[in-house]
Amino acid sequence: MMNSSSLLVLLIFATFTYCLDARLQVCQPSGKIIGIKPPPGQCNPENDSDCCKQGKMYTTYKCSPPVTGNTKAVLTLNSFQKGGDGGGPSECDNQYHSDDTPVVALSTGWYSGGDRCLNYITVSANGKSVKAKVVDECDSTMGCDDEHDYQPPCPNNIVDASKAVWEALDIPEGDWGDYDITWSDA
């Protein structure tokens, strides 16, 4: 049987260990890349996508914030259709996806090397929720090259979504672009 002193020491140790563990999960930048000017016609600015700027420094990440039952993120707009601003086919299935289908790309850390590929997540905002299939990575480690359609690296907290996700969340079209949301594994 534990006395109150032993219990107090155990409680302090557990609290310290929890706080230390939480600090270790903080996602810090992993580096920077220098932007280059895209060749003519090589960056698709559809859906307000950014194109890399010559000489601008872009932060890269190998991680994302910890996933919880209600992970805070920024919803961005992407076209996963052929010819859309998403570039090539989706990483998970090497396919293009209609803008009318609820699909997403996750920042590198949340994409987790493809562990979430073809699984559903629940995206919530505006008092509504929608299930969306993870089909791609929003690369937080690289960018400003042909493979990434000369777009900068994604921030580490992005859920890049098709128009179907935005519509299901009933977000007014004038607010499309960057929108605070939460998400969880479905």
C-alpha positions in Angstrom: 0.0 0.0 0.0 1.3 3.5 -0.9 1.6 6.3 1.6 0.6 9.8 0.6 4.3 10.8 0.1 4.9 8.0 -2.4 1.7 8.8 -4.2 2.7 12.5 -4.5 6.2 11.6 -5.8 4.6 9.2 -8.4 2.1 11.9 -9.4 4.9 14.5 -9.9 6.9 12.0 -11.9 3.9 11.2 -14.1 3.1 14.8 -14.7 6.8 15.6 -15.6 7.0 12.7 -17.9 3.7 13.7 -19.7 4.9 17.3 -20.1 8.3 16.2 -21.4 6.6 13.8 -23.9 4.3 16.6 -25.1 7.3 18.9 -25.7 9.1 16.2 -27.7 6.1 16.0 -30.0 6.3 19.6 -31.1 7.0 19.8 -34.8 9.9 22.1 -35.6 10.9 23.2 -39.1 13.4 20.8 -40.7 15.0 23.2 -43.2 14.5 25.7 -46.0 14.6 25.6 -49.7 15.2 28.5 -52.1 12.4 29.2 -54.6 13.1 29.3 -58.3 11.0 31.0 -61.0 8.8 28.4 -62.7 9.3 28.0 -66.5 6.5 29.6 -68.5 3.3 27.7 -68.2 4.6 25.3 -65.6 2.8 26.4 -62.4 -1.0 26.1 -62.4 -2.4 29.0 -60.3 -6.0 27.4 -60.2 -7.7 27.7 -56.8 -5.3 30.5 -55.8 -2.4 28.1 -55.7 0.9 29.8 -55.0 3.8 29.6 -57.5 7.4 29.7 -56.2 9.1 33.0 -56.2 12.7 33.4 -57.4 15.0 33.7 -54.3 12.3 33.4 -51.7 13.1 31.1 -48.7 10.4 28.4 -48.0 10.3 26.5 -44.7 10.1 22.7 -44.9 8.8 20.2 -42.3 9.2 16.4 -41.9 6.5 16.4 -39.2 3.0 17.7 -38.5 1.4 18.5 -35.1 0.2 15.4 -33.1 -3.0 13.9 -34.3 -5.8 13.9 -31.7 -9.5 13.2 -31.9 -10.0 16.8 -33.0 -6.8 17.9 -34.8 -6.6 21.6 -35.7 -5.7 22.2 -39.3 -6.0 24.6 -42.3 -8.2 23.5 -45.1 -7.0 24.5 -48.6 -8.5 24.0 -52.0 -7.0 21.6 -54.5 -8.2 20.0 -57.8 -7.2 16.4 -58.0 -8.5 16.2 -61.6 -6.3 15.7 -64.6 -5.0 19.2 -65.6 -5.9 20.6 -62.1 -3.6 22.5 -59.8 -2.7 19.2 -57.9 -0.2 18.3 -60.7 0.1 14.6 -61.4 -2.0 11.7 -60.4 -2.5 11.1 -56.6 0.3 9.4 -54.7 -1.9 6.7 -53.1 -3.4 5.2 -56.1 -1.8 6.8 -59.1 -5.2 8.1 -60.2 -6.9 11.4 -60.8 -10.1 12.2 -58.8 -13.1 14.3 -59.7 -13.6 17.6 -57.9 -17.1 16.2 -57.1 -15.5 13.4 -54.9 -14.5 14.2 -51.3 -10.8 13.5 -51.3 -7.8 15.1 -49.5 -4.1 15.4 -49.4 -2.4 15.6 -46.0 0.7 17.4 -45.0 3.8 15.1 -44.9 3.7 14.3 -41.2 0.0 13.4 -41.2 0.4 11.5 -44.5 2.8 9.4 -42.5 4.6 7.8 -45.4 1.3 6.7 -46.9 -0.1 5.0 -43.8 -3.4 6.9 -44.2 -3.6 6.2 -48.0 -7.1 5.4 -49.1 -8.4 5.6 -45.6 -11.1 8.1 -44.6 -10.8 11.0 -42.3 -13.6 13.2 -40.9 -13.2 16.9 -41.6 -15.3 19.3 -39.5 -16.0 23.0 -39.8 -18.9 25.4 -39.8 -21.0 23.0 -37.7 -20.8 20.2 -40.3 -18.6 17.1 -41.0 -17.7 15.1 -44.0 -15.8 11.9 -44.6 -13.0 12.3 -47.2 -10.6 9.8 -48.6 -6.9 10.4 -48.3 -5.4 10.1 -51.8 -2.3 12.2 -51.7 0.5 13.9 -49.8 0.7 17.7 -49.5 4.5 17.6 -49.5 6.0 19.7 -46.6 9.6 18.6 -47.3 10.0 19.7 -51.0 8.7 22.0 -53.6 9.5 24.6 -56.2 10.3 21.9 -58.8 8.7 20.1 -61.7 7.5 17.2 -59.5 5.6 19.7 -57.3 4.3 21.9 -60.2 6.6 24.7 -59.0 4.5 25.2 -55.9 6.1 25.9 -52.5 6.2 23.2 -49.8 3.0 22.8 -47.9 2.9 24.0 -44.3 2.8 21.2 -41.8 -0.9 21.6 -40.8 -2.7 21.3 -44.2 -5.7 19.3 -45.3 -5.8 20.0 -49.0 -9.3 19.2 -50.2 -11.4 18.9 -53.3 -14.3 21.2 -54.0 -16.7 18.4 -52.8 -15.3 18.7 -49.2 -15.8 22.5 -49.2 -19.3 22.1 -50.5 -20.2 19.4 -47.9 -19.0 21.7 -45.1 -21.3 24.4 -46.5 -18.5 27.0 -46.5 -19.4 30.0 -48.7 -17.4 30.1 -51.9 -16.1 33.5 -51.0 -14.4 32.0 -48.0 -12.7 29.2 -50.0 -8.9 29.2 -49.8 -7.6 28.9 -46.3 -10.1 27.9 -43.6 -9.6 26.7 -40.0 -11.0 23.2 -39.5 -10.5 20.1 -37.3 -10.1 16.6 -38.5 -9.8 13.1 -37.1 -9.2 9.6 -38.4 -12.7 8.2 -39.3 
